[in-house]
Amino acid sequence: MGKFNLSHRVVLAPLTRQRSYNNVPQPHAVLYYSQRASNGGLLIAEATGVSDTAQGYPNTPGIWTREQVEAWKPIVDAVHAKGGIFFSQIWHAGRVSNSAYQPNGQAPVSSTDKPLSPQIRSNGIDEVHHTPPRRLSSDEIAPIVNDFRVAARNAVEAGFDGVEIHGAHGYLLEQFMKDKVNDRRDEYGGSLENRCRFPLEVVEAVVDEIGGDRVGIRLSPFAEYAECGDSNPQELGLYMVNALNKYGVLYCHMVEPRIGRVAEKVEGSQSLVPMRKAFNGTFIAAGGYDREDGNRAIGENRADLVAYGRLFLANPDLAKRFALNAALNKYNRETFYDNDPVLGYTDYPFLDQVSNGV
């Protein structure tokens, strides 16, 4: 993967865990990430806010303050001590938020002022309510682009090897990309080129700040997370990967078409293969993979790497278990977003602990 030498193709997908109290990464994250680190393994940290308006959920980490940057450093050091490669996922939730998480109780911002209906979280249990958003003016977009630039700079200062721009799952950048949400009539709305303008301005700024060889992006053109769909996802995906090639982006991390909404897996005829073929860099596929699916994707050259979320959450030594074709721990949805620093977070056993009856 560019200048990074990976020893295996099993990637930790970015997973929101809601254990960063007051938006500051906590010491228990040192153990969580180091448990999942391996020599030459790629880890992508959880969605991390670029500003005080970027948050969409309680207790998610940020990287816009000095306190946050300093708090990330021991976490990154712990991953590096295991020989891992660590990327920060930089993120703005946009309208997938609530005024309770916004400065001074203001409305969340978006490409639109269309409200979002209550959403079920990926644990299949919690219902999240959102405050109707405020449409960003065209003049307000450049400062947000700069927030991403500064976040990338801060991530590198914290020791991260690079950043992944979160352009997926119905969050702010995707709220601009997709025509079922973006109803603007300025230079950031209407045509495909206009709708992708803001996300690509973010890419350009981040690449300019830290270099394309340290930048990835996550995209989900086929998904409809948070009511964020597009009438022609194939065209959108191809447009974006071809544009990314111009910036020399290190990797593109794409969510499979079969993942239409949170925790929903539906097989269909659509494919990431055209995007994989068009993209010049490393291609990471994600979305409901197991060991067999992942091996098949690599064997058929549909991806260079495969990202795992829930399986990696429950199996800190997932790459080892896959190599041995060993049994896996079952994940517990009810503790995905619990704020407990241990329960459902760092207490999943390693294979040798299971073998020894620990």
TIVO-680917 format. One line per 4 residues: number of its first residue (from 1); for each residue x, y negated, z of C-alpha. Coordinates in Angstrom, 1 decimal. Layout:
// TIVO-680917
NUM> X,Y,Z; ...
This chain:
// TIVO-680917
1> 0.0,0.0,0.0; 2.1,-2.8,-1.3; 5.1,-3.3,1.0; 3.5,-1.1,3.7
5> 4.4,2.6,3.8; 1.5,4.6,5.0; 1.9,8.2,6.2; -1.7,9.2,5.6
9> -4.9,7.9,4.0; -7.2,7.8,7.0; -8.0,4.2,7.9; -9.7,2.8,11.0
13> -12.6,0.8,9.6; -13.4,-2.5,11.4; -15.9,-1.8,14.2; -17.8,-4.4,16.2
17> -17.7,-3.2,19.9; -18.8,-6.3,21.8; -16.3,-6.0,24.6; -14.4,-9.3,24.1
21> -15.9,-11.3,26.9; -16.5,-15.0,26.1; -15.0,-14.3,22.6; -11.6,-13.5,24.0
25> -9.9,-10.1,23.3; -9.5,-8.2,26.6; -6.7,-6.0,28.0; -8.8,-2.9,27.5
29> -8.5,-3.4,23.8; -4.8,-2.6,24.1; -5.7,0.9,25.0; -8.5,1.2,22.5
33> -6.5,0.3,19.5; -3.3,2.0,20.6; -5.2,5.2,21.1; -6.2,5.1,17.4
37> -2.8,4.0,16.1; -0.4,6.4,14.5; 2.9,6.1,12.8; 2.2,4.8,9.3
41> -1.6,4.6,9.8; -3.6,1.5,8.9; -6.0,0.0,11.4; -8.4,-2.8,10.7
45> -9.5,-4.7,13.8; -13.1,-5.6,14.5; -14.8,-8.6,12.9; -13.1,-11.6,14.4
49> -14.7,-15.1,14.2; -12.9,-17.9,12.5; -14.6,-20.7,14.4; -17.1,-21.4,17.2
53> -19.9,-21.3,14.6; -18.9,-17.9,13.2; -20.3,-15.7,15.9; -23.3,-13.5,15.4
57> -23.3,-11.3,18.5; -22.3,-11.6,22.1; -18.7,-10.8,23.2; -17.2,-10.6,19.8
61> -13.6,-11.8,19.5; -12.3,-14.9,17.8; -9.0,-16.2,16.5; -9.5,-19.9,16.4
65> -8.2,-20.9,19.9; -4.8,-20.7,21.5; -6.2,-18.4,24.2; -7.5,-16.0,21.7
69> -4.3,-15.9,19.7; -2.3,-15.2,22.8; -4.8,-12.5,23.9; -4.4,-10.6,20.6
73> -0.6,-10.4,20.9; -0.3,-7.5,23.4; -3.0,-5.6,21.4; -1.0,-6.0,18.2
77> 2.2,-5.1,20.0; 0.7,-1.9,21.3; -0.4,-0.8,17.8; 3.1,-1.6,16.4
81> 4.7,0.3,19.2; 3.0,3.4,17.8; 4.2,2.6,14.3; 0.8,1.5,13.1
85> -0.1,-1.2,10.5; -2.7,-3.6,11.8; -4.9,-6.1,9.9; -7.3,-8.6,11.4
89> -10.7,-8.8,9.9; -11.6,-12.5,9.7; -15.3,-13.3,9.7; -18.2,-15.8,9.7
93> -21.6,-14.4,10.4; -23.6,-17.2,8.8; -27.3,-16.7,9.3; -26.9,-13.3,11.0
97> -26.8,-15.2,14.3; -28.8,-16.9,17.0; -28.6,-20.3,18.4; -27.6,-18.7,21.7
101> -24.2,-17.9,20.2; -23.8,-21.3,18.5; -22.2,-24.5,19.9; -24.7,-26.7,21.6
105> -27.5,-24.3,20.7; -27.5,-25.4,17.1; -28.9,-23.4,14.2; -26.6,-21.0,12.4
109> -25.4,-22.1,9.0; -25.8,-20.3,5.6; -26.1,-20.7,1.9; -29.9,-21.1,2.4
113> -32.5,-22.1,5.0; -34.4,-18.8,4.5; -34.9,-17.1,7.8; -33.9,-13.5,8.5
117> -36.4,-11.1,10.0; -35.4,-9.1,13.2; -32.8,-6.4,12.4; -32.1,-3.0,13.9
121> -28.4,-2.5,14.9; -26.4,0.4,13.6; -27.0,2.2,16.9; -30.6,2.6,15.6
125> -31.9,1.2,18.9; -31.3,-2.5,19.4; -33.4,-5.1,17.6; -31.6,-8.4,17.0
129> -33.5,-11.7,16.5; -32.1,-14.5,14.5; -32.6,-18.3,14.5; -33.6,-19.8,11.2
133> -30.4,-21.1,9.5; -29.5,-24.5,8.3; -28.4,-24.8,4.7; -24.8,-26.0,4.4
137> -24.2,-29.1,2.3; -21.6,-28.8,-0.4; -19.3,-31.1,1.6; -19.4,-28.7,4.6
141> -18.0,-25.8,2.7; -14.3,-27.0,2.5; -14.0,-27.2,6.3; -15.1,-23.5,6.6
145> -12.6,-22.5,3.9; -10.0,-24.2,6.0; -11.3,-22.3,9.1; -10.5,-19.0,7.2
149> -7.1,-20.4,6.3; -6.2,-21.3,9.9; -7.6,-17.9,11.1; -5.2,-16.1,8.7
153> -2.3,-18.3,10.0; -3.3,-17.5,13.6; -3.5,-13.8,12.8; 0.0,-13.7,11.5
157> 1.2,-15.7,14.5; -0.5,-13.1,16.8; 1.6,-10.4,15.0; -1.0,-8.9,12.6
161> 0.5,-7.5,9.4; -2.2,-9.2,7.4; -5.9,-10.0,7.3; -9.1,-8.6,5.7
165> -11.6,-11.2,4.7; -15.1,-10.1,5.6; -17.1,-10.5,2.4; -19.6,-7.8,3.1
169> -22.6,-6.7,5.2; -24.8,-9.7,4.7; -22.5,-12.2,6.5; -21.7,-15.7,5.3
173> -19.6,-15.1,2.3; -22.1,-12.5,1.0; -25.0,-14.9,1.6; -23.4,-17.0,-1.1
177> -22.5,-14.2,-3.5; -25.9,-12.5,-3.6; -28.8,-13.9,-5.6; -31.6,-12.6,-3.3
181> -30.3,-14.9,-0.6; -28.5,-17.8,-2.4; -31.2,-20.2,-3.7; -28.9,-23.2,-4.1
185> -28.9,-25.5,-7.1; -25.5,-27.0,-6.7; -22.0,-25.8,-7.8; -22.3,-23.0,-5.2
189> -25.6,-21.5,-6.5; -27.3,-20.2,-9.6; -24.8,-18.5,-11.9; -22.6,-15.6,-10.8
193> -19.5,-17.8,-11.1; -21.1,-20.4,-8.9; -22.3,-17.9,-6.2; -18.8,-16.4,-6.0
197> -17.1,-19.8,-5.9; -17.0,-20.2,-2.1; -15.8,-16.6,-1.3; -13.0,-17.0,-3.9
201> -12.1,-20.4,-2.5; -11.6,-18.6,0.8; -9.5,-15.9,-0.9; -7.4,-18.6,-2.6
205> -6.8,-20.5,0.7; -5.9,-17.4,2.6; -3.5,-16.1,-0.1; -2.0,-19.6,-0.3
209> -1.5,-19.5,3.5; 0.0,-16.1,4.1; 0.6,-14.5,0.7; -1.5,-12.1,-1.4
213> 0.6,-9.1,-0.2; -0.9,-9.6,3.2; -4.5,-10.1,2.2; -7.4,-7.7,1.8
217> -11.1,-8.2,1.4; -14.2,-6.1,2.3; -17.1,-6.1,-0.1; -20.5,-4.4,-0.2
221> -22.1,-5.4,-3.5; -24.6,-2.5,-3.5; -25.7,-2.9,0.1; -28.7,-4.8,1.4
225> -27.5,-5.4,5.0; -29.4,-8.2,6.7; -31.7,-8.6,3.7; -28.8,-9.6,1.5
229> -29.2,-7.9,-1.8; -28.3,-8.7,-5.4; -30.2,-8.1,-8.7; -27.1,-6.8,-10.4
233> -24.6,-5.4,-7.9; -22.4,-3.7,-10.5; -21.8,-7.0,-12.3; -21.2,-8.8,-9.0
237> -18.6,-6.1,-7.9; -16.8,-6.2,-11.2; -16.7,-10.0,-11.3; -15.2,-10.1,-7.8
241> -12.5,-7.4,-8.3; -11.4,-9.0,-11.6; -11.2,-12.4,-9.8; -9.2,-10.8,-7.0
245> -6.6,-9.5,-9.4; -5.8,-13.1,-10.3; -4.8,-13.8,-6.7; -2.7,-10.7,-6.3
249> -4.7,-9.5,-3.3; -3.2,-6.4,-1.6; -6.4,-4.3,-1.2; -10.1,-4.2,-1.8
253> -12.2,-2.4,0.8; -15.6,-1.5,-0.7; -18.7,0.1,0.9; -20.2,2.9,-1.1
257> -23.6,2.3,-2.9; -25.1,5.2,-0.8; -24.9,2.9,2.3; -27.9,0.7,1.6
261> -28.6,-0.6,5.1; -27.1,-0.1,8.5; -26.7,3.6,9.3; -28.6,4.5,6.2
265> -27.1,7.0,3.7; -28.8,7.6,0.4; -27.2,9.3,-2.5; -27.7,7.8,-6.0
269> -26.3,7.3,-9.4; -24.4,4.1,-8.7; -20.6,4.3,-8.2; -17.6,2.3,-7.1
273> -15.5,3.9,-9.9; -15.7,1.0,-12.4; -14.5,-1.4,-9.6; -11.8,1.0,-8.6
277> -10.6,1.2,-12.2; -10.7,-2.6,-12.6; -8.8,-3.5,-9.4; -5.0,-3.7,-9.6
281> -4.3,-3.2,-5.9; -5.0,-0.6,-3.3; -8.6,0.5,-3.2; -10.2,1.5,0.1
285> -13.6,3.3,0.1; -15.9,3.4,3.1; -19.4,4.5,3.9; -20.5,7.7,5.6
289> -17.4,9.8,4.7; -16.5,13.0,6.4; -13.3,15.0,6.0; -14.5,16.9,2.9
293> -15.9,13.8,1.2; -12.8,11.8,1.9; -10.5,14.5,0.5; -12.7,14.7,-2.6
297> -12.6,11.0,-3.1; -8.8,11.0,-3.0; -8.5,14.1,-5.1; -10.8,12.7,-7.8
301> -8.8,9.4,-7.7; -11.9,7.4,-6.7; -9.9,5.7,-3.9; -6.4,5.4,-2.5
305> -7.5,5.3,1.1; -10.7,6.1,3.0; -12.0,4.1,6.0; -13.8,5.9,8.8
309> -15.9,4.1,11.4; -18.0,6.2,13.8; -15.8,9.3,13.4; -12.7,7.3,14.3
313> -14.6,5.6,17.2; -15.2,9.0,18.7; -12.0,10.7,17.7; -8.9,8.5,18.5
317> -6.7,11.1,16.9; -8.8,11.4,13.8; -6.0,11.7,11.3; -4.5,14.6,13.3
321> -7.8,16.4,13.6; -8.4,16.0,9.8; -4.9,17.4,9.1; -5.6,20.4,11.3
325> -9.2,20.7,10.2; -10.0,20.6,13.9; -13.4,20.1,15.6; -14.6,16.6,16.2
329> -16.0,14.8,19.2; -19.6,13.6,18.7; -20.2,9.9,18.9; -22.7,8.3,21.2
333> -24.7,5.5,19.5; -26.0,4.2,22.9; -22.5,3.1,23.9; -21.4,1.5,20.5
337> -22.2,-2.0,21.8; -22.1,-1.5,25.6; -19.8,-4.1,27.2; -18.3,-1.4,29.5
341> -14.4,-1.5,29.1; -14.2,2.3,29.3; -17.5,4.1,28.7; -17.9,5.0,25.0
345> -14.7,3.0,24.3; -11.5,4.5,25.6; -12.9,7.7,27.2; -13.3,9.9,24.1
349> -10.8,12.8,24.5; -7.9,13.6,22.3; -7.6,17.1,20.7; -4.9,18.2,23.2
353> -7.1,17.2,26.1; -10.0,19.2,24.7; -7.7,22.2,24.1; -6.4,22.0,27.7
357> -9.9,21.6,29.1; -9.3,18.1,30.4
